[in-house]
Structure formats: structure tokens, C-alpha cells
């Protein structure tokens, strides 16, 4: 895929953010930029080590930044540029945020080559709960449903 000159600038910024965060010791070499109409509205780098938060991946940090700046939990019409193919958690967050497109540079195999192997997680999410490596159990469904069925009336139809 050939990027436009502007898209190359956004990717260069994501790569620069990855290096900045890594050099600061904040986390792994990952950076992300969120763009709306050719304007950066969110950015971030991996902050797992700096925050002791395993969810503080670059994409999540950038999504949180963009949502705060735009005062919305949906980022429709926005594009995300990341220096590496997202892990399953980040890919899901990109979908939940309703981003219009994802552009990445390095692949998940490139990340695996330096010790960030998401392949196991990619495989696990496709398995039925009883076949996953993580012990997964279900219980008290009716009690949970009692609470959940209140949501439509209380939320006023707010969807996300």
C-alpha cells in the first residue's frame, strides 16, 4: 500500500512517539496517532511500564486522548496510524471507538521477533470458553441479567 505524503507524516509521528516512549522507559516501542480531517486529535505511546497498567498500549492511550479532546466516545470519521499492527485488545478498542480506518507499519510477526507475541491471544479469542488456556467459568447469569435489563430504560437509548 502506498501512503500519501500526509499519511506518511502521520506514520512518521507514530514512529517518533514510539521511540520517545521507549527511550523514556515508559513501555514498549509502540506509538499511535488519531487523525480527523488531516488534523491530529489524539496521540500516545505505550505506557505500560510507566503506569503499571497492562492496558496502557499506544492505541488505547491515543484513543483516550482523542475521546477526551473530542468529548465523545465515538471517533467516527477518524483514522488511526500505528507503528505496529495492533494486538487483539487494541484492535477491539479501535472497533469500539468506531474509527474509520487503521494504518500500521510493522507487522505482528515483527513484534513477535522482539518478544511481543500476540499470536497466542489471537488464537485464544477464537476458541469456545471451555477450550481456552485461561480457566473461564460462568455463574449467576440470572442475577446479572436482572441488572442488565434495566439498562435500556436508564440509558435513554444511549448506545456504544
C-alpha positions as CSV (number, residue, x, y, z in Angstrom):
1,X,0.0,0.0,0.0
2,X,1.3,3.4,-0.9
3,X,0.6,6.2,1.6
4,X,0.1,9.8,0.6
5,X,2.6,12.4,1.8
6,X,0.3,13.5,4.6
7,X,-0.3,9.9,5.7
8,X,3.5,9.4,5.7
9,X,3.7,12.4,8.1
10,X,1.2,10.8,10.4
11,X,3.0,7.5,10.4
12,X,6.3,9.2,11.0
13,X,4.7,10.9,14.1
14,X,3.5,7.5,15.3
15,X,7.0,6.1,14.9
16,X,8.5,9.1,16.6
17,X,6.1,8.7,19.6
18,X,7.1,5.0,19.8
19,X,10.7,5.9,20.0
20,X,10.1,8.7,22.6
21,X,8.1,6.5,24.9
22,X,10.6,3.6,24.5
23,X,13.6,5.9,25.2
24,X,11.9,7.3,28.3
25,X,11.4,3.8,29.6
26,X,7.6,4.2,29.6
27,X,7.0,0.9,27.7
28,X,7.5,-1.0,24.5
29,X,8.3,0.6,21.1
30,X,4.8,1.5,20.1
31,X,3.1,4.8,19.1
32,X,-0.2,5.8,17.7
33,X,-1.8,8.9,16.2
34,X,-5.5,9.6,15.6
35,X,-6.4,12.0,12.8
36,X,-9.7,13.7,11.9
37,X,-9.7,15.7,8.6
38,X,-5.9,15.7,8.4
39,X,-5.6,17.1,12.0
40,X,-4.1,15.1,14.9
41,X,-6.7,14.9,17.6
42,X,-5.1,12.2,19.7
43,X,-1.8,10.6,20.2
44,X,0.1,8.3,22.5
45,X,2.8,5.8,23.1
46,X,3.0,2.6,25.1
47,X,2.9,3.5,28.9
48,X,2.6,0.0,30.4
49,X,5.8,0.2,32.4
50,X,5.3,3.9,33.5
51,X,1.8,3.3,34.8
52,X,1.9,-0.4,35.7
53,X,-1.2,-0.7,33.6
54,X,-1.2,-3.6,31.1
55,X,-3.9,-1.9,29.0
56,X,-1.9,1.3,28.5
57,X,-0.9,0.4,25.0
58,X,-0.2,3.2,22.5
59,X,-3.6,2.7,20.7
60,X,-5.5,2.8,24.0
61,X,-3.6,5.9,25.2
62,X,-4.3,7.7,21.8
63,X,-8.0,6.7,21.8
64,X,-8.4,8.0,25.4
65,X,-6.6,11.3,24.3
66,X,-8.8,11.7,21.2
67,X,-12.0,10.9,23.1
68,X,-11.2,13.4,25.8
69,X,-10.3,16.1,23.3
70,X,-13.4,15.5,21.1
71,X,-15.7,15.0,24.1
72,X,-17.0,11.8,22.6
73,X,-16.6,8.1,23.0
74,X,-17.0,7.5,19.3
75,X,-14.3,8.5,16.8
76,X,-16.3,8.1,13.6
77,X,-14.6,9.7,10.6
78,X,-11.2,9.4,12.3
79,X,-8.2,7.4,11.2
80,X,-5.5,5.8,13.4
81,X,-1.9,5.4,12.4
82,X,0.2,3.0,14.4
83,X,3.8,1.9,14.0
84,X,2.9,-1.7,14.5
85,X,-0.1,-4.0,13.9
86,X,-2.4,-3.8,16.9
87,X,-2.8,-6.6,19.5
88,X,-6.3,-8.1,19.9
89,X,-7.2,-5.7,22.8
90,X,-6.2,-2.6,20.8
91,X,-7.9,-3.9,17.6
92,X,-11.1,-4.4,19.6
93,X,-10.8,-0.8,21.1
94,X,-10.3,0.6,17.6
95,X,-13.5,-1.1,16.5
96,X,-15.4,0.0,19.7
97,X,-14.3,3.6,19.1
98,X,-15.7,3.4,15.5
99,X,-12.5,4.5,13.9
100,X,-12.9,4.7,10.1
101,X,-9.5,3.2,9.2
102,X,-6.4,1.6,10.6
103,X,-2.9,2.0,9.0
104,X,0.0,0.2,10.5
105,X,3.7,-0.2,9.6
106,X,5.4,-3.2,11.2
107,X,3.5,-6.5,11.5
108,X,2.6,-8.6,14.4
109,X,5.3,-11.0,13.3
110,X,7.8,-8.2,13.5
111,X,6.6,-7.6,17.1
112,X,6.9,-11.3,17.9
113,X,10.5,-11.2,16.7
114,X,11.4,-8.8,19.5
115,X,9.4,-10.6,22.2
116,X,5.9,-9.2,21.8
117,X,4.0,-12.3,20.7
118,X,0.3,-11.7,20.4
119,X,-0.3,-14.9,18.4
120,X,-1.4,-16.9,21.5
121,X,-4.1,-14.2,22.3
122,X,-5.3,-14.1,18.7
123,X,-5.7,-17.9,18.8
124,X,-7.4,-17.9,22.3
125,X,-10.1,-15.4,21.4
126,X,-11.4,-17.6,18.7
127,X,-11.9,-20.6,21.0
128,X,-15.0,-21.5,22.9
129,X,-14.6,-20.5,26.6
130,X,-14.2,-24.1,27.7
131,X,-11.2,-24.6,25.4
132,X,-9.2,-21.5,26.4
133,X,-6.0,-21.7,28.4
134,X,-7.4,-19.3,30.9
135,X,-9.8,-21.0,33.2
136,X,-13.2,-19.5,32.2
137,X,-16.4,-20.2,34.1
138,X,-19.9,-18.9,34.1
139,X,-22.3,-18.5,37.1
140,X,-25.2,-16.3,38.4
141,X,-26.4,-15.4,34.9
142,X,-30.0,-14.6,36.0
143,X,-28.7,-12.1,38.7
144,X,-26.6,-10.4,36.1
145,X,-29.5,-10.3,33.6
146,X,-31.7,-8.7,36.2
147,X,-29.3,-5.7,36.3
148,X,-28.6,-5.7,32.6
149,X,-32.3,-5.5,31.6
150,X,-32.5,-2.2,33.5
151,X,-30.1,-0.5,31.1
152,X,-32.4,0.3,28.1
153,X,-34.7,2.3,30.3
154,X,-32.0,4.0,32.3
155,X,-29.7,4.9,29.4
156,X,-32.4,6.6,27.3
157,X,-31.3,4.6,24.4
158,X,-27.6,5.6,24.5
159,X,-25.6,3.1,22.5
160,X,-22.0,2.5,22.3
